[in-house]
Amino acid sequence: MSASSFDQLADAILDGKPATEDDALAVLRAHDDELLDVVAAAGRLRRDHFGRTVKVNYLVNLRSGLCPENCGYCSQALGSSADILKYKWLSPEDALGQAAAGLRGGATRVCMVSSGRGPTDRDVDRVADMVGTIKAEHPEVEICACLGLLADGQAERLRAAGVDAYNHNINTAESHHDQIVQTHTYADRVDTVEKVKGAGLSPCSGLIAGLGETDEQLVEALFALRDLGSDSIPVNFLMPFDGTAFENVWNLTPVRCLKILAMARFVCPDREIRIAGGREMHLRSLQGLALHVANSIFLGDYLTSEGQAAQADLELIRDHGFTVLGATPADEAGPVSHDPAKRRRGAGTAVAPNA
């Protein structure tokens, strides 16, 4: 496709004609010389639906590690020897403290996550109590729970407790699912998303790129998410932790990641596209450019990996001309240093040069 072709595709989508699988493949396979043309066209769709706002989300890992599922990409999974934090449930007080930190940083949604196949009824009660505590102090916050596969009635109980959304990623295409996990099925994951929708919770479901999938399977996954009606779509990029089945899998480049995000925007123009885990590792210096396509990020750290400094995330948003969703002008100002970093290394010193 040419620059005009990407613009024509954006025009057609803005006129109400959905992208086709061939369109999505064309975006994903665009020549690297066309990258800015792809971003510019996808950016038109982003601005039409979300303006220049960025939704900031914050993760609270309520229970880490100790999972019985064998997802090959996951540092918390059965069989993983990754050196990560492992702990049982946080207390309600600790959970509130973690959530409050994210809210002070500018987040408007707190994602409360627990490792494991799925919650027991006692786990649901535990999370419900945490949600009640958080919302009593921060009634304006959105709460998204992510507790694994849900049993009948659990989604309804979470909604009654004040949960607004539920995350359960399909992670990859149905045709690729059994290559990455065998302890549950793709249908199990879809069933939980359907339970979430049936209970009136906002469905949040996304994918992980870089799992050895083909271009066609990436497209398959995005169209499945569109058809599932996922309101928010986290796009994760595989972090190949040592000690996991995917520890030596490295299939992504910054440009590839940006094209994947752009494809997601063309396929799902009015959905929240969130740059999720692995963005610092894989997008690197293109993170700011990715905000012209995506409209949502996680602030700070992830479940078992550290992100870049939260202040750097907020500066990234401001430096690219965006505003944090829900922030006031005073919030947006932020601290800015006008004092140049004075050289204290290299020539004239005993300290090694910056080279």
N, C-alpha and C positions, 0 to 999 in steps of 0.2 A: 504494500500500500504506500501511497505517497502522502505528503503532508496534507494535501487537499482531501485525500481519501479518509484520513483520520478525522478531519474536520467534518466531512460529509457524514461519517458514521455518527459523530456527536450530534450533528443536525438532525439526523433521522431518529436518534434516541430521544432527543429533546422534543421531537414531534410525536412521540408516543410509539415508535416502532422498536421493539426490543432487539438487542444484539443477538445474532445467531452464533452457533458454535464455530462456524467458519470465521465470523468476525473476531471472536475471542482468540482463535488460533492466530489470526493475522496480527493482532496486537502483541501476543506473546512472542511471535516470531519476527517482529519488526527488526529491521537492520539497526545496529547500534547507532548509525548515523541519523536515524529517525527518532532517537530517544526523546529529544526535546519536543518534537512534533506530537508524539504520543502523549507526553505529559501535558502539553498545552491543550490538546483536545479533551483528554480526560478531566483536566482542571476545569473546563467549562461546565461539565456535568457536576462536579463537586461544588462549584460556586453557585450553580443554579439551585441546588438542594440545601446547601449548608453554609452559603456565604463564605466568610473568612474566619469562621469559628473552628476551634479544635476542642473536642470533648476530652477531658482528662479523667482517666480511670486509675484507681489505686487497688492493688492486690493485697489481701491479708491471707496468708497461708495458715489456716487454723490448725492443720495437722500435717506434718511433713514426713514423707517416706512411708515405709511399712505397707506398701500397696501389694495386694495379691494378684493384680493383673500384670500381664507380660508384654505390655506395649514396648516395642523395641527401642523407641526414641526417648523413653522417659527415664530420667535419673532416679525416680521414686519407685520404679516398677520392680516386680518380682524378677530376680536374676541380675539386677543392676548392682554393681559394686562401686558406683560413683560415690565420691567422698562429699556427701551433702549433709546438711542439717537434718536430723531425724528427731521428731518429738511428737508426743501425743497432744490431745486437744489443748489449745490455749484457754485460759480462764476468760470469763466474760470481761473482766477488768483489762486483761492484756489485749483482748480483741478490740475493745473500745479505744484503748490507747493507740493501737496501730492504726485503726480507722481514722481517729482524730488527727493523727500526723498527716495522713494523706489529704484530708479535707483542708488542713491548714496550708498544704502545698498547692491547693487549687483544684483538687479533684471534686467532681460532682457525683461520681459513682464509685462506690466501694464494692469490690468483688471479693466475696468471702468463699474461700476455696478449701476443700479438704481432700486429701488423698484417699484412695480406697475404691472398691468396686461400686459401692453405693451406700447411702446412709441407712442405719437402723432407725426405727421410730424414735428411739432415745436420742440419736444424733439429730434428727429433725427437731425434736424438742429443745435440744441444746442450742442449735442454731437459731431457732425461733426466739429463745430468751436473749441471745446476743443481739439479734436484730431489734428487738424491743428496746434494749438498753441504748443502742446506738441512735435509734430514731427518737427516743425520748429527749436526747441531748441535741440531735441534729435532724430535726423533722424534715428538712428540705432534701436530704441526701437520698440518692437512688441506691438501693441494695440489689446486687446481683449475687445469687448463690451458685456455687459450682461444687456439687457433692457426689457426682457420679450418676450411675443409673438409678432412676427413681421407680419405686413400687407404686401401685395404685393408691391414690389418695394423698401421697406425700406432697405433690405439687400444690394441691389445694390447701394443705396445712401451712406450707411456706407462704403462700399468698395471703392467707388469713393473718399470718404473723407480721406482715408488712414488707415481705420480699417483693421487689418490683420486676425482676428479670431472673432468668436461669440460664447459665451457660452449660452447654454440653456440645463439644465440637465433634463433627463427623471425622475430622482430621484428614481424611484422604478420600479418594474415589472408592465407590463400592467395589470396583474391579481390582483395586489394589489393597483393600483393607486387610485381607487374610495374610498378606505378606508382612504386615507390621505388628499384628496382634492376633492371638488365637484363643484367648480366654473369654472373649465376648465377640459378638457378631456386629456387622454394620447395621443389621436390622435392630439390634438392641439399642444402638445409639439413636437411630431414627425414632424408635418407639418412645424414648425419653423426651426427645424434642416435641413429639406429638402430645405427650402428656402435659408438657409445659404449656403449649398453646391451648390445650383444652381447659386448663385451669385458669386461663386469663393472664398468665405471666408473659412478659415479653421474651420471645425466644432469642437467645444469643448462641450462635453456632458458627464455627469457622473451620480453618484447616491449618495444616502444617506443610509448608513447601520444603522440598529438598530430601524427601524420603525415597528417592529413586523412582518416583513416578514419571510417566511420560507427559509430554505436552497435552496429549488428548485426555489423560487422566486428571490433570489440573483443571482443564475445561470441564470435564465431567463433574468434578467436585463442586466447582463454582455454580454450575447450573443446578446441581442438586440442592445447594444452599438457597438459591433463588426460588426453586420450586417448594422447598420446605417453608419458605416465608421467614427466614431468619432476619430479625430486625437489625441486629448488629453482627458483623462478621469479622472476628479477629483473624488476621493473617499472621501466622507464626512462621518463623524460619528455623529449620532444624539447628539445634545447638548440639553438636556431637560430643556429649559428655564422655570422658574416659570411663570405662566400666559398663557401658551400655552396648546393646547389639549394633547400634549405629555409630559407634565411636570413631570410625574411620571414614564415614560418609561425608563428603564435602563437595556438593554439586552446585553451589550457589555463588553468584557474584553480585555486587551491588546493582549492576545494570539489570541482571536477570530478576532480582527482587523487585526493582522498580517497575519492570514490565508486568510482573505478576499482580502488583497492586493496581496498576492501570487497567489490566484486564478485569480485575474485580470491579472496578468502578464502571467500566463499560457494561458489564453483565448485570450489575446491581446498582444502577445509578443513584437511586434514592435511599440506599441502605447505609447504615453507619459502617464504614470500612476502617477497622482499627489496625494500626501497625503494632503488632504484639511481640512476643518473645523472639529474641534473636536479632532485633533491628540494629542494635549497636554493633554486633559482630559482623553482620552481613551487609547492611546498607551503608554503614560507616559514614563517609562524608556526604552521602546522598540522602541522609535522613531528612534534611530540610526540604529537598526537592520532592521527597515522598509526601510531605504534608500538602503539596499542591494537588495530590491525587486522593489521599486518605484524609479523613476528618476526625480521627480519634487516635489517642495513644495511651499507653500505660505510663504512669509517672514512677520514676525511680526503679526499685527492684522488682524481680519476678518471684516465682515460687521457690526455686532452688538456685537461681543465678542472680548476680548483681547487675543492675542497669547502670547507666551513667548517672552522675549526680543529678538530683531532682532539679536543682537550680539551673543546670545546663539544659534540661528538658524545656523549662519555661523560657529560657533565653532563646533556645532554638525556635520556639513558637513565635516569640516577639520579633526575632531577627528576620523572619520570613514574612512579616507583615500580617500575621494572624493574631487573633485574640482568643483567650481561653473562654470557653462557653461558660456563662454565668458569672464571670469575673467583673468587678467594678473597675472604673478607671484607676482608682488608687491601687487596686490589686495589680493591675497591668503595669504600673510604673516600674516596680521592682528595683532592686539595688543595681546600680551600674557604676563600675570603677572607671575613673578617668586618669588613673595613675599608671603610666606604662610600666611594664615589668622590667626592672633594671637588670642589666646583664651582670651576673656574678660568676660566670664560668667561661671557659675558653681562653682566648688571648689575654695575656696580662694577669692570669690567675693560675692557681695550681689545680683547678677543677677541670675535668675533661670537657671538651667542647660539645655543643649540641649538634651532633652530626652522626 
